[in-house]
Amino acid sequence: MTSSRPMTSSHEDQALARTAVDALVGQIALLPKPGLPDPRDLGAGAGLRDHRTLRWSAAALEPGLAAMASAARRAGAPTPRLRAELGAIGRSIERTVARAGGGHRGALWALGHLVAAAALEPDARAADVVALTRSLAAHPDRGAPRRPSRGSSVSVTFGAAGARGEARAGFPHVRRALVALAGARDAGATEPQARLDALLTVMSTLQDTELLYTAGPFGLRQVQAEARGVLESGGTATDAGAAALVALDSSLHARGWSPRGSAGLLAGALFADALPLRARRTPCGGFRSVPR
């Protein structure tokens, strides 16, 4: 049972939540994202509502994420009680986001764990914050609905790690995305190109339950191989890699396949990449997100 005390958020908690939402919006705004909603949808009637709704509903996560950060800061350690409180807050956020248009369930799972971990260790490096999520996810969420979700059912059917497995392993694909971001930047890629390379890095190995559900194991392996092909062509900063990305995007849209799990983990990586926030104080004593 969670605490009945009002969840007041400090400037630090609000800053973490704002940074998480900025990361999610940054992922949504990235283009061209293969098989995923992006700003190109604004010029096409079919995708108009999806992209705009995703941007609108992303803002609905902020109060709940701030509450997660506040709960973690009060707890001071990744305890079973904190895990239960985070689960209860997460389900409340899902209802709020549904009223705002829906979406972001995978991103919420990653960002919720990461925001809580960042609140527990405010000055930690990105890699250490991501690793701390393993301790949070190790505890069962005893308040979770007994009815399995589609993602968990697919995980059981195909033996995939799924969202829970990613969290319990300390989000290995968030860590891989962070390495890819740094490597692409060091190689001279623009920020959008670095982020696309990070997304493709996740896609190349993630057992994405959304793809398993819509495309099956063979389709998943095909998408993974084509994502690796973009990277092996030199990444999105090269002409060959950019052409391979266009081909992958066309292929996914033609089949109706969407690597949504990879998109959510990229949002988690962009949040972790923005940490720590201690150097971002404003003159009034609050915090602000600093774009790259």
Secondary structure as UniProt FT lines:
FT   HELIX           11..29
FT   TURN            34..35
FT   HELIX           39..43
FT   HELIX           45..58
FT   HELIX           59..61
FT   HELIX           62..75
FT   HELIX           80..99
FT   TURN            100..101
FT   HELIX           105..120
FT   TURN            122..123
FT   HELIX           126..137
FT   TURN            142..143
FT   HELIX           150..158
FT   HELIX           162..168
FT   TURN            169..170
FT   HELIX           172..186
FT   TURN            187..188
FT   HELIX           191..203
FT   TURN            204..205
FT   HELIX           209..232
FT   TURN            233..234
FT   TURN            236..237
FT   HELIX           239..255
FT   HELIX           260..273
FT   TURN            278..279
FT   TURN            283..284
//
